């Protein structure tokens, strides 16, 4: 079996302490680089408006403890779907991924808006958003996913 | 030091054998789930048009062997920038991330278009694209990044 060992490149610092489902839009977070990385790793990031943050949901249970097919948020009005058709945190490898707005870079820190991760979350990567990497065709998604997102960024 | 151990959820199968920089747009890849995951993990994915694929650049050198600030593609006409202002594969944790078009789901396999990963690449996660998670403001990026992407999807 092939396993991969990763090391956090930094940690999230913000005022958000609990894994609530909604109201993440106004959260400002600082991502502070870990000491093993040089400050220059962030050079030029401020020339981009957005970044993709890959992080780990380090507070979730082991994957043996959850089902890999379920109703999103346990809502039976919505269809039962597989974990790879959901963005839920209870997933194999516990990886989170969010596009954030870049607010400011200050030395070893990057300030971002709209990161849906709690204080102390380990960050695994930061990638600048290139428009060329966004979907090049119209996006189609089921109605339940729009309903689920209704208050997410409020 | 906090380390994280991940296990591939599946592997890429396609006709692309080398890590060339350009011409990824027409590549069709099969992502086949590893045996430890039930087939239902993919249920409902076909109701989305796009997915985010997190994978690992498993053929790159160890990070001690590359610089964390450099000219993208070694092109001195472009500014020297930090690794977190680039999407280059030679990065801490070796994580790749691409939005793909979903072509078809067939049992334990997902067929996708536009995945810039070579044959046998280990996949770490599949997340459906929700329009609500794309940038909600205009995207700004430096000119060099547009130039770099000129032939990427051709």
HADDOCK unambig.tbl for C-alpha pairs under 7 A between the chains (distance, minus, plus):
assign (segid A and resid 2 and name CA) (segid B and resid 7 and name CA) 6.58 0.50 0.50
assign (segid A and resid 3 and name CA) (segid B and resid 5 and name CA) 6.49 0.50 0.50
assign (segid A and resid 3 and name CA) (segid B and resid 6 and name CA) 5.68 0.50 0.50
assign (segid A and resid 3 and name CA) (segid B and resid 7 and name CA) 4.88 0.50 0.50
assign (segid A and resid 4 and name CA) (segid B and resid 5 and name CA) 5.49 0.50 0.50
assign (segid A and resid 4 and name CA) (segid B and resid 6 and name CA) 5.08 0.50 0.50
assign (segid A and resid 4 and name CA) (segid B and resid 7 and name CA) 6.33 0.50 0.50
assign (segid A and resid 5 and name CA) (segid B and resid 3 and name CA) 6.50 0.50 0.50
assign (segid A and resid 5 and name CA) (segid B and resid 4 and name CA) 5.50 0.50 0.50
assign (segid A and resid 5 and name CA) (segid B and resid 5 and name CA) 4.47 0.50 0.50
assign (segid A and resid 5 and name CA) (segid B and resid 6 and name CA) 6.32 0.50 0.50
assign (segid A and resid 6 and name CA) (segid B and resid 3 and name CA) 5.67 0.50 0.50
assign (segid A and resid 6 and name CA) (segid B and resid 4 and name CA) 5.07 0.50 0.50
assign (segid A and resid 6 and name CA) (segid B and resid 5 and name CA) 6.33 0.50 0.50
assign (segid A and resid 6 and name CA) (segid B and resid 93 and name CA) 5.57 0.50 0.50
assign (segid A and resid 7 and name CA) (segid B and resid 2 and name CA) 6.56 0.50 0.50
assign (segid A and resid 7 and name CA) (segid B and resid 3 and name CA) 4.88 0.50 0.50
assign (segid A and resid 7 and name CA) (segid B and resid 4 and name CA) 6.33 0.50 0.50
assign (segid A and resid 7 and name CA) (segid B and resid 93 and name CA) 6.79 0.50 0.50
assign (segid A and resid 40 and name CA) (segid B and resid 69 and name CA) 6.11 0.50 0.50
assign (segid A and resid 40 and name CA) (segid B and resid 82 and name CA) 5.52 0.50 0.50
assign (segid A and resid 41 and name CA) (segid B and resid 68 and name CA) 5.35 0.50 0.50
assign (segid A and resid 41 and name CA) (segid B and resid 69 and name CA) 5.78 0.50 0.50
assign (segid A and resid 41 and name CA) (segid B and resid 82 and name CA) 3.98 0.50 0.50
assign (segid A and resid 41 and name CA) (segid B and resid 83 and name CA) 5.21 0.50 0.50
assign (segid A and resid 41 and name CA) (segid B and resid 84 and name CA) 5.85 0.50 0.50
assign (segid A and resid 42 and name CA) (segid B and resid 82 and name CA) 4.94 0.50 0.50
assign (segid A and resid 42 and name CA) (segid B and resid 83 and name CA) 6.82 0.50 0.50
assign (segid A and resid 42 and name CA) (segid B and resid 84 and name CA) 5.41 0.50 0.50
assign (segid A and resid 42 and name CA) (segid B and resid 85 and name CA) 6.35 0.50 0.50
assign (segid A and resid 43 and name CA) (segid B and resid 81 and name CA) 5.20 0.50 0.50
assign (segid A and resid 43 and name CA) (segid B and resid 82 and name CA) 4.60 0.50 0.50
assign (segid A and resid 43 and name CA) (segid B and resid 85 and name CA) 6.78 0.50 0.50
assign (segid A and resid 44 and name CA) (segid B and resid 81 and name CA) 5.27 0.50 0.50
assign (segid A and resid 44 and name CA) (segid B and resid 82 and name CA) 6.40 0.50 0.50
assign (segid A and resid 44 and name CA) (segid B and resid 85 and name CA) 5.70 0.50 0.50
assign (segid A and resid 45 and name CA) (segid B and resid 84 and name CA) 6.71 0.50 0.50
assign (segid A and resid 45 and name CA) (segid B and resid 85 and name CA) 4.60 0.50 0.50
assign (segid A and resid 47 and name CA) (segid B and resid 141 and name CA) 5.93 0.50 0.50
assign (segid A and resid 47 and name CA) (segid B and resid 142 and name CA) 5.93 0.50 0.50
assign (segid A and resid 48 and name CA) (segid B and resid 140 and name CA) 5.41 0.50 0.50
assign (segid A and resid 48 and name CA) (segid B and resid 141 and name CA) 4.47 0.50 0.50
assign (segid A and resid 48 and name CA) (segid B and resid 142 and name CA) 6.71 0.50 0.50
assign (segid A and resid 49 and name CA) (segid B and resid 139 and name CA) 5.76 0.50 0.50
assign (segid A and resid 49 and name CA) (segid B and resid 140 and name CA) 4.94 0.50 0.50
assign (segid A and resid 49 and name CA) (segid B and resid 141 and name CA) 6.57 0.50 0.50
assign (segid A and resid 50 and name CA) (segid B and resid 139 and name CA) 6.86 0.50 0.50
assign (segid A and resid 68 and name CA) (segid B and resid 41 and name CA) 5.36 0.50 0.50
assign (segid A and resid 69 and name CA) (segid B and resid 40 and name CA) 6.12 0.50 0.50
assign (segid A and resid 69 and name CA) (segid B and resid 41 and name CA) 5.78 0.50 0.50
assign (segid A and resid 81 and name CA) (segid B and resid 43 and name CA) 5.18 0.50 0.50
assign (segid A and resid 81 and name CA) (segid B and resid 44 and name CA) 5.27 0.50 0.50
assign (segid A and resid 82 and name CA) (segid B and resid 40 and name CA) 5.52 0.50 0.50
assign (segid A and resid 82 and name CA) (segid B and resid 41 and name CA) 3.97 0.50 0.50
assign (segid A and resid 82 and name CA) (segid B and resid 42 and name CA) 4.94 0.50 0.50
assign (segid A and resid 82 and name CA) (segid B and resid 43 and name CA) 4.60 0.50 0.50
assign (segid A and resid 82 and name CA) (segid B and resid 44 and name CA) 6.40 0.50 0.50
assign (segid A and resid 83 and name CA) (segid B and resid 41 and name CA) 5.20 0.50 0.50
assign (segid A and resid 83 and name CA) (segid B and resid 42 and name CA) 6.82 0.50 0.50
assign (segid A and resid 84 and name CA) (segid B and resid 41 and name CA) 5.85 0.50 0.50
assign (segid A and resid 84 and name CA) (segid B and resid 42 and name CA) 5.42 0.50 0.50
assign (segid A and resid 84 and name CA) (segid B and resid 45 and name CA) 6.73 0.50 0.50
assign (segid A and resid 84 and name CA) (segid B and resid 126 and name CA) 5.31 0.50 0.50
assign (segid A and resid 84 and name CA) (segid B and resid 127 and name CA) 5.47 0.50 0.50
assign (segid A and resid 84 and name CA) (segid B and resid 128 and name CA) 6.83 0.50 0.50
assign (segid A and resid 85 and name CA) (segid B and resid 42 and name CA) 6.35 0.50 0.50
assign (segid A and resid 85 and name CA) (segid B and resid 43 and name CA) 6.78 0.50 0.50
assign (segid A and resid 85 and name CA) (segid B and resid 44 and name CA) 5.71 0.50 0.50
assign (segid A and resid 85 and name CA) (segid B and resid 45 and name CA) 4.63 0.50 0.50
assign (segid A and resid 85 and name CA) (segid B and resid 127 and name CA) 6.31 0.50 0.50
assign (segid A and resid 85 and name CA) (segid B and resid 128 and name CA) 5.38 0.50 0.50
assign (segid A and resid 86 and name CA) (segid B and resid 127 and name CA) 6.38 0.50 0.50
assign (segid A and resid 86 and name CA) (segid B and resid 128 and name CA) 6.25 0.50 0.50
assign (segid A and resid 87 and name CA) (segid B and resid 127 and name CA) 5.75 0.50 0.50
assign (segid A and resid 87 and name CA) (segid B and resid 128 and name CA) 6.81 0.50 0.50
assign (segid A and resid 93 and name CA) (segid B and resid 6 and name CA) 5.56 0.50 0.50
assign (segid A and resid 93 and name CA) (segid B and resid 7 and name CA) 6.78 0.50 0.50
assign (segid A and resid 93 and name CA) (segid B and resid 124 and name CA) 6.88 0.50 0.50
assign (segid A and resid 99 and name CA) (segid B and resid 133 and name CA) 6.70 0.50 0.50
assign (segid A and resid 99 and name CA) (segid B and resid 134 and name CA) 6.56 0.50 0.50
assign (segid A and resid 99 and name CA) (segid B and resid 135 and name CA) 6.60 0.50 0.50
assign (segid A and resid 124 and name CA) (segid B and resid 93 and name CA) 6.89 0.50 0.50
assign (segid A and resid 126 and name CA) (segid B and resid 84 and name CA) 5.32 0.50 0.50
assign (segid A and resid 127 and name CA) (segid B and resid 84 and name CA) 5.46 0.50 0.50
assign (segid A and resid 127 and name CA) (segid B and resid 85 and name CA) 6.31 0.50 0.50
assign (segid A and resid 127 and name CA) (segid B and resid 86 and name CA) 6.37 0.50 0.50
assign (segid A and resid 127 and name CA) (segid B and resid 87 and name CA) 5.75 0.50 0.50
assign (segid A and resid 128 and name CA) (segid B and resid 84 and name CA) 6.82 0.50 0.50
assign (segid A and resid 128 and name CA) (segid B and resid 85 and name CA) 5.38 0.50 0.50
assign (segid A and resid 128 and name CA) (segid B and resid 86 and name CA) 6.26 0.50 0.50
assign (segid A and resid 128 and name CA) (segid B and resid 87 and name CA) 6.82 0.50 0.50
assign (segid A and resid 130 and name CA) (segid B and resid 141 and name CA) 6.69 0.50 0.50
assign (segid A and resid 131 and name CA) (segid B and resid 139 and name CA) 6.85 0.50 0.50
assign (segid A and resid 132 and name CA) (segid B and resid 149 and name CA) 6.98 0.50 0.50
assign (segid A and resid 133 and name CA) (segid B and resid 99 and name CA) 6.70 0.50 0.50
assign (segid A and resid 134 and name CA) (segid B and resid 99 and name CA) 6.57 0.50 0.50
assign (segid A and resid 135 and name CA) (segid B and resid 99 and name CA) 6.59 0.50 0.50
assign (segid A and resid 139 and name CA) (segid B and resid 49 and name CA) 5.75 0.50 0.50
assign (segid A and resid 139 and name CA) (segid B and resid 50 and name CA) 6.85 0.50 0.50
assign (segid A and resid 139 and name CA) (segid B and resid 131 and name CA) 6.85 0.50 0.50
assign (segid A and resid 140 and name CA) (segid B and resid 48 and name CA) 5.41 0.50 0.50
assign (segid A and resid 140 and name CA) (segid B and resid 49 and name CA) 4.94 0.50 0.50
assign (segid A and resid 141 and name CA) (segid B and resid 47 and name CA) 5.93 0.50 0.50
assign (segid A and resid 141 and name CA) (segid B and resid 48 and name CA) 4.46 0.50 0.50
assign (segid A and resid 141 and name CA) (segid B and resid 49 and name CA) 6.55 0.50 0.50
assign (segid A and resid 141 and name CA) (segid B and resid 130 and name CA) 6.71 0.50 0.50
assign (segid A and resid 142 and name CA) (segid B and resid 47 and name CA) 5.92 0.50 0.50
assign (segid A and resid 142 and name CA) (segid B and resid 48 and name CA) 6.71 0.50 0.50
assign (segid A and resid 149 and name CA) (segid B and resid 132 and name CA) 6.97 0.50 0.50
